[in-house]
């Protein structure tokens, strides 16, 4: 029973840390363009047009 006195606050602290990290990611713009990375793989940016 005494282990619960240690584990419950530990779980609350870890959960609060994860929630703080999520809100930090929201405010820093990590989720602004979720489709951009998926479409960026299809683009051929490394190809340069030939000069004639």
HTML snippet that shows the backbone in 3Dmol.js (N, CA, C, O; Angstrom):
<script src="https://3Dmol.org/build/3Dmol-min.js"></script>
<div id="view" style="width:600px;height:400px;position:relative"></div>
<script>
const pdb = `
ATOM      1  N   UNK A   1       0.813  -1.193   0.000  1.00  0.00           N
ATOM      2  CA  UNK A   1       0.000   0.000   0.000  1.00  0.00           C
ATOM      3  C   UNK A   1       0.863   1.265   0.000  1.00  0.00           C
ATOM      4  O   UNK A   1       0.457   2.292  -0.544  1.00  0.00           O
ATOM      5  N   UNK A   2       2.032   1.194   0.600  1.00  0.00           N
ATOM      6  CA  UNK A   2       2.888   2.372   0.652  1.00  0.00           C
ATOM      7  C   UNK A   2       3.493   2.688  -0.715  1.00  0.00           C
ATOM      8  O   UNK A   2       3.899   3.823  -0.967  1.00  0.00           O
ATOM      9  N   UNK A   3       3.556   1.688  -1.601  1.00  0.00           N
ATOM     10  CA  UNK A   3       4.088   1.945  -2.932  1.00  0.00           C
ATOM     11  C   UNK A   3       3.131   2.824  -3.730  1.00  0.00           C
ATOM     12  O   UNK A   3       3.565   3.549  -4.625  1.00  0.00           O
ATOM     13  N   UNK A   4       1.849   2.772  -3.423  1.00  0.00           N
ATOM     14  CA  UNK A   4       0.889   3.639  -4.103  1.00  0.00           C
ATOM     15  C   UNK A   4       1.110   5.103  -3.758  1.00  0.00           C
ATOM     16  O   UNK A   4       0.828   5.982  -4.572  1.00  0.00           O
ATOM     17  N   UNK A   5       1.606   5.369  -2.569  1.00  0.00           N
ATOM     18  CA  UNK A   5       1.898   6.744  -2.191  1.00  0.00           C
ATOM     19  C   UNK A   5       3.050   7.319  -3.011  1.00  0.00           C
ATOM     20  O   UNK A   5       3.210   8.536  -3.096  1.00  0.00           O
ATOM     21  N   UNK A   6       3.833   6.461  -3.601  1.00  0.00           N
ATOM     22  CA  UNK A   6       4.922   6.885  -4.473  1.00  0.00           C
ATOM     23  C   UNK A   6       4.490   6.896  -5.946  1.00  0.00           C
ATOM     24  O   UNK A   6       4.835   7.814  -6.690  1.00  0.00           O
ATOM     25  N   UNK A   7       3.738   5.875  -6.358  1.00  0.00           N
ATOM     26  CA  UNK A   7       3.409   5.720  -7.771  1.00  0.00           C
ATOM     27  C   UNK A   7       2.346   6.697  -8.259  1.00  0.00           C
ATOM     28  O   UNK A   7       2.425   7.166  -9.395  1.00  0.00           O
ATOM     29  N   UNK A   8       1.370   7.010  -7.444  1.00  0.00           N
ATOM     30  CA  UNK A   8       0.308   7.922  -7.881  1.00  0.00           C
ATOM     31  C   UNK A   8       0.849   9.326  -8.132  1.00  0.00           C
ATOM     32  O   UNK A   8       0.554   9.888  -9.187  1.00  0.00           O
ATOM     33  N   UNK A   9       1.618   9.923  -7.231  1.00  0.00           N
ATOM     34  CA  UNK A   9       2.193  11.238  -7.561  1.00  0.00           C
ATOM     35  C   UNK A   9       3.161  11.185  -8.740  1.00  0.00           C
ATOM     36  O   UNK A   9       3.234  12.131  -9.524  1.00  0.00           O
ATOM     37  N   UNK A  10       3.894  10.100  -8.867  1.00  0.00           N
ATOM     38  CA  UNK A  10       4.799   9.958 -10.008  1.00  0.00           C
ATOM     39  C   UNK A  10       4.014   9.937 -11.316  1.00  0.00           C
ATOM     40  O   UNK A  10       4.415  10.580 -12.286  1.00  0.00           O
ATOM     41  N   UNK A  11       2.916   9.215 -11.351  1.00  0.00           N
ATOM     42  CA  UNK A  11       2.093   9.166 -12.558  1.00  0.00           C
ATOM     43  C   UNK A  11       1.486  10.534 -12.864  1.00  0.00           C
ATOM     44  O   UNK A  11       1.385  10.921 -14.028  1.00  0.00           O
ATOM     45  N   UNK A  12       1.089  11.257 -11.840  1.00  0.00           N
ATOM     46  CA  UNK A  12       0.533  12.594 -12.051  1.00  0.00           C
ATOM     47  C   UNK A  12       1.593  13.561 -12.579  1.00  0.00           C
ATOM     48  O   UNK A  12       1.305  14.383 -13.449  1.00  0.00           O
ATOM     49  N   UNK A  13       2.796  13.466 -12.066  1.00  0.00           N
ATOM     50  CA  UNK A  13       3.872  14.344 -12.532  1.00  0.00           C
ATOM     51  C   UNK A  13       4.235  14.015 -13.980  1.00  0.00           C
ATOM     52  O   UNK A  13       4.429  14.924 -14.787  1.00  0.00           O
ATOM     53  N   UNK A  14       4.327  12.747 -14.312  1.00  0.00           N
ATOM     54  CA  UNK A  14       4.642  12.363 -15.692  1.00  0.00           C
ATOM     55  C   UNK A  14       3.530  12.772 -16.652  1.00  0.00           C
ATOM     56  O   UNK A  14       3.809  13.227 -17.761  1.00  0.00           O
ATOM     57  N   UNK A  15       2.282  12.616 -16.243  1.00  0.00           N
ATOM     58  CA  UNK A  15       1.159  13.041 -17.077  1.00  0.00           C
ATOM     59  C   UNK A  15       1.150  14.543 -17.288  1.00  0.00           C
ATOM     60  O   UNK A  15       0.893  15.014 -18.396  1.00  0.00           O
ATOM     61  N   UNK A  16       1.430  15.301 -16.231  1.00  0.00           N
ATOM     62  CA  UNK A  16       1.493  16.760 -16.361  1.00  0.00           C
ATOM     63  C   UNK A  16       2.652  17.172 -17.264  1.00  0.00           C
ATOM     64  O   UNK A  16       2.533  18.135 -18.022  1.00  0.00           O
ATOM     65  N   UNK A  17       3.765  16.458 -17.191  1.00  0.00           N
ATOM     66  CA  UNK A  17       4.890  16.753 -18.077  1.00  0.00           C
ATOM     67  C   UNK A  17       4.557  16.484 -19.542  1.00  0.00           C
ATOM     68  O   UNK A  17       4.931  17.260 -20.422  1.00  0.00           O
ATOM     69  N   UNK A  18       3.862  15.398 -19.796  1.00  0.00           N
ATOM     70  CA  UNK A  18       3.461  15.084 -21.166  1.00  0.00           C
ATOM     71  C   UNK A  18       2.462  16.112 -21.683  1.00  0.00           C
ATOM     72  O   UNK A  18       2.525  16.505 -22.848  1.00  0.00           O
ATOM     73  N   UNK A  19       1.553  16.546 -20.837  1.00  0.00           N
ATOM     74  CA  UNK A  19       0.583  17.563 -21.228  1.00  0.00           C
ATOM     75  C   UNK A  19       1.274  18.896 -21.496  1.00  0.00           C
ATOM     76  O   UNK A  19       0.917  19.598 -22.442  1.00  0.00           O
ATOM     77  N   UNK A  20       2.247  19.247 -20.683  1.00  0.00           N
ATOM     78  CA  UNK A  20       3.007  20.482 -20.901  1.00  0.00           C
ATOM     79  C   UNK A  20       3.794  20.411 -22.206  1.00  0.00           C
ATOM     80  O   UNK A  20       3.876  21.402 -22.931  1.00  0.00           O
ATOM     81  N   UNK A  21       4.372  19.257 -22.511  1.00  0.00           N
ATOM     82  CA  UNK A  21       5.109  19.104 -23.771  1.00  0.00           C
ATOM     83  C   UNK A  21       4.172  19.213 -24.972  1.00  0.00           C
ATOM     84  O   UNK A  21       4.545  19.780 -25.999  1.00  0.00           O
ATOM     85  N   UNK A  22       2.973  18.681 -24.850  1.00  0.00           N
ATOM     86  CA  UNK A  22       1.990  18.781 -25.934  1.00  0.00           C
ATOM     87  C   UNK A  22       1.577  20.225 -26.165  1.00  0.00           C
ATOM     88  O   UNK A  22       1.508  20.676 -27.308  1.00  0.00           O
ATOM     89  N   UNK A  23       1.299  20.960 -25.081  1.00  0.00           N
ATOM     90  CA  UNK A  23       0.913  22.357 -25.241  1.00  0.00           C
ATOM     91  C   UNK A  23       2.074  23.205 -25.761  1.00  0.00           C
ATOM     92  O   UNK A  23       1.849  24.158 -26.506  1.00  0.00           O
ATOM     93  N   UNK A  24       3.305  22.877 -25.383  1.00  0.00           N
ATOM     94  CA  UNK A  24       4.461  23.574 -25.931  1.00  0.00           C
ATOM     95  C   UNK A  24       4.554  23.337 -27.440  1.00  0.00           C
ATOM     96  O   UNK A  24       4.848  24.262 -28.197  1.00  0.00           O
ATOM     97  N   UNK A  25       4.304  22.098 -27.877  1.00  0.00           N
ATOM     98  CA  UNK A  25       4.364  21.792 -29.300  1.00  0.00           C
ATOM     99  C   UNK A  25       3.265  22.528 -30.056  1.00  0.00           C
ATOM    100  O   UNK A  25       3.476  22.960 -31.189  1.00  0.00           O
ATOM    101  N   UNK A  26       2.102  22.674 -29.444  1.00  0.00           N
ATOM    102  CA  UNK A  26       1.024  23.417 -30.090  1.00  0.00           C
ATOM    103  C   UNK A  26       1.388  24.885 -30.268  1.00  0.00           C
ATOM    104  O   UNK A  26       1.164  25.459 -31.334  1.00  0.00           O
ATOM    105  N   UNK A  27       1.944  25.489 -29.234  1.00  0.00           N
ATOM    106  CA  UNK A  27       2.243  26.917 -29.308  1.00  0.00           C
ATOM    107  C   UNK A  27       3.482  27.225 -30.137  1.00  0.00           C
ATOM    108  O   UNK A  27       3.633  28.354 -30.603  1.00  0.00           O
ATOM    109  N   UNK A  28       4.367  26.265 -30.335  1.00  0.00           N
ATOM    110  CA  UNK A  28       5.569  26.529 -31.120  1.00  0.00           C
ATOM    111  C   UNK A  28       5.372  26.228 -32.602  1.00  0.00           C
ATOM    112  O   UNK A  28       6.309  26.376 -33.386  1.00  0.00           O
ATOM    113  N   UNK A  29       4.168  25.807 -33.005  1.00  0.00           N
ATOM    114  CA  UNK A  29       3.873  25.624 -34.421  1.00  0.00           C
ATOM    115  C   UNK A  29       4.270  24.280 -34.983  1.00  0.00           C
ATOM    116  O   UNK A  29       4.486  24.167 -36.189  1.00  0.00           O
ATOM    117  N   UNK A  30       4.374  23.266 -34.165  1.00  0.00           N
ATOM    118  CA  UNK A  30       4.774  21.947 -34.651  1.00  0.00           C
ATOM    119  C   UNK A  30       3.694  21.282 -35.496  1.00  0.00           C
ATOM    120  O   UNK A  30       3.998  20.391 -36.290  1.00  0.00           O
ATOM    121  N   UNK A  31       2.447  21.695 -35.341  1.00  0.00           N
ATOM    122  CA  UNK A  31       1.339  21.049 -36.038  1.00  0.00           C
ATOM    123  C   UNK A  31       0.705  21.972 -37.072  1.00  0.00           C
ATOM    124  O   UNK A  31      -0.467  21.802 -37.405  1.00  0.00           O
ATOM    125  N   UNK A  32       1.445  22.932 -37.579  1.00  0.00           N
ATOM    126  CA  UNK A  32       0.880  23.896 -38.512  1.00  0.00           C
ATOM    127  C   UNK A  32       0.606  23.296 -39.888  1.00  0.00           C
ATOM    128  O   UNK A  32      -0.418  23.611 -40.493  1.00  0.00           O
ATOM    129  N   UNK A  33       1.479  22.453 -40.393  1.00  0.00           N
ATOM    130  CA  UNK A  33       1.345  21.924 -41.745  1.00  0.00           C
ATOM    131  C   UNK A  33       1.521  20.407 -41.730  1.00  0.00           C
ATOM    132  O   UNK A  33       2.572  19.909 -42.134  1.00  0.00           O
ATOM    133  N   UNK A  34       0.508  19.662 -41.269  1.00  0.00           N
ATOM    134  CA  UNK A  34       0.682  18.212 -41.184  1.00  0.00           C
ATOM    135  C   UNK A  34       0.729  17.513 -42.545  1.00  0.00           C
ATOM    136  O   UNK A  34       1.304  16.431 -42.664  1.00  0.00           O
ATOM    137  N   UNK A  35       0.127  18.125 -43.575  1.00  0.00           N
ATOM    138  CA  UNK A  35       0.129  17.490 -44.892  1.00  0.00           C
ATOM    139  C   UNK A  35       1.361  17.864 -45.710  1.00  0.00           C
ATOM    140  O   UNK A  35       1.643  17.227 -46.725  1.00  0.00           O
ATOM    141  N   UNK A  36       2.080  18.861 -45.291  1.00  0.00           N
ATOM    142  CA  UNK A  36       3.242  19.314 -46.058  1.00  0.00           C
ATOM    143  C   UNK A  36       4.329  18.272 -46.144  1.00  0.00           C
ATOM    144  O   UNK A  36       4.907  18.077 -47.213  1.00  0.00           O
ATOM    145  N   UNK A  37       4.622  17.604 -45.059  1.00  0.00           N
ATOM    146  CA  UNK A  37       5.672  16.579 -45.076  1.00  0.00           C
ATOM    147  C   UNK A  37       5.259  15.385 -45.924  1.00  0.00           C
ATOM    148  O   UNK A  37       6.099  14.756 -46.567  1.00  0.00           O
ATOM    149  N   UNK A  38       3.974  15.074 -45.926  1.00  0.00           N
ATOM    150  CA  UNK A  38       3.508  13.943 -46.725  1.00  0.00           C
ATOM    151  C   UNK A  38       3.578  14.263 -48.216  1.00  0.00           C
ATOM    152  O   UNK A  38       3.851  13.375 -49.024  1.00  0.00           O
ATOM    153  N   UNK A  39       3.338  15.503 -48.585  1.00  0.00           N
ATOM    154  CA  UNK A  39       3.392  15.882 -49.994  1.00  0.00           C
ATOM    155  C   UNK A  39       4.810  16.227 -50.440  1.00  0.00           C
ATOM    156  O   UNK A  39       5.124  16.126 -51.626  1.00  0.00           O
ATOM    157  N   UNK A  40       5.659  16.628 -49.519  1.00  0.00           N
ATOM    158  CA  UNK A  40       7.017  17.033 -49.862  1.00  0.00           C
ATOM    159  C   UNK A  40       7.838  15.877 -50.407  1.00  0.00           C
ATOM    160  O   UNK A  40       8.762  16.090 -51.192  1.00  0.00           O
ATOM    161  N   UNK A  41       7.514  14.653 -49.998  1.00  0.00           N
ATOM    162  CA  UNK A  41       8.271  13.499 -50.478  1.00  0.00           C
ATOM    163  C   UNK A  41       8.005  13.236 -51.957  1.00  0.00           C
ATOM    164  O   UNK A  41       8.812  12.593 -52.628  1.00  0.00           O
ATOM    165  N   UNK A  42       6.884  13.726 -52.463  1.00  0.00           N
ATOM    166  CA  UNK A  42       6.524  13.489 -53.856  1.00  0.00           C
ATOM    167  C   UNK A  42       7.157  14.502 -54.807  1.00  0.00           C
ATOM    168  O   UNK A  42       7.183  14.279 -56.017  1.00  0.00           O
ATOM    169  N   UNK A  43       7.664  15.603 -54.277  1.00  0.00           N
ATOM    170  CA  UNK A  43       8.234  16.640 -55.120  1.00  0.00           C
ATOM    171  C   UNK A  43       9.684  16.321 -55.459  1.00  0.00           C
ATOM    172  O   UNK A  43      10.414  15.739 -54.657  1.00  0.00           O
ATOM    173  N   UNK A  44      10.084  16.714 -56.661  1.00  0.00           N
ATOM    174  CA  UNK A  44      11.464  16.506 -57.112  1.00  0.00           C
ATOM    175  C   UNK A  44      12.226  17.817 -56.994  1.00  0.00           C
ATOM    176  O   UNK A  44      12.472  18.484 -57.999  1.00  0.00           O
ATOM    177  N   UNK A  45      12.595  18.186 -55.797  1.00  0.00           N
ATOM    178  CA  UNK A  45      13.313  19.441 -55.593  1.00  0.00           C
ATOM    179  C   UNK A  45      14.764  19.352 -56.000  1.00  0.00           C
ATOM    180  O   UNK A  45      15.398  20.375 -56.262  1.00  0.00           O
ATOM    181  N   UNK A  46      15.307  18.142 -56.060  1.00  0.00           N
ATOM    182  CA  UNK A  46      16.720  18.012 -56.391  1.00  0.00           C
ATOM    183  C   UNK A  46      16.985  18.115 -57.884  1.00  0.00           C
ATOM    184  O   UNK A  46      18.142  18.228 -58.288  1.00  0.00           O
ATOM    185  N   UNK A  47      15.960  18.081 -58.707  1.00  0.00           N
ATOM    186  CA  UNK A  47      16.143  18.211 -60.143  1.00  0.00           C
ATOM    187  C   UNK A  47      16.176  19.698 -60.522  1.00  0.00           C
ATOM    188  O   UNK A  47      15.314  20.470 -60.104  1.00  0.00           O
ATOM    189  N   UNK A  48      17.167  20.083 -61.308  1.00  0.00           N
ATOM    190  CA  UNK A  48      17.280  21.468 -61.763  1.00  0.00           C
ATOM    191  C   UNK A  48      16.914  21.529 -63.237  1.00  0.00           C
ATOM    192  O   UNK A  48      17.237  20.617 -63.999  1.00  0.00           O
ATOM    193  N   UNK A  49      16.242  22.602 -63.641  1.00  0.00           N
ATOM    194  CA  UNK A  49      15.911  22.712 -65.084  1.00  0.00           C
ATOM    195  C   UNK A  49      17.180  22.947 -65.906  1.00  0.00           C
ATOM    196  O   UNK A  49      18.112  23.617 -65.459  1.00  0.00           O
ATOM    197  N   UNK A  50      17.195  22.398 -67.081  1.00  0.00           N
ATOM    198  CA  UNK A  50      18.364  22.537 -67.952  1.00  0.00           C
ATOM    199  C   UNK A  50      18.317  23.886 -68.646  1.00  0.00           C
ATOM    200  O   UNK A  50      17.274  24.304 -69.149  1.00  0.00           O
ATOM    201  N   UNK A  51      19.455  24.559 -68.667  1.00  0.00           N
ATOM    202  CA  UNK A  51      19.553  25.839 -69.369  1.00  0.00           C
ATOM    203  C   UNK A  51      19.920  25.569 -70.817  1.00  0.00           C
ATOM    204  O   UNK A  51      20.904  24.882 -71.093  1.00  0.00           O
ATOM    205  N   UNK A  52      19.132  26.108 -71.746  1.00  0.00           N
ATOM    206  CA  UNK A  52      19.420  25.927 -73.183  1.00  0.00           C
ATOM    207  C   UNK A  52      20.069  27.135 -73.772  1.00  0.00           C
ATOM    208  O   UNK A  52      20.377  27.151 -74.964  1.00  0.00           O
TER     209      UNK A  52
END
`;
const viewer = $3Dmol.createViewer("view");
viewer.addModel(pdb, "pdb");
viewer.setStyle({}, {cartoon: {color: "spectrum"}});
viewer.zoomTo();
viewer.render();
</script>
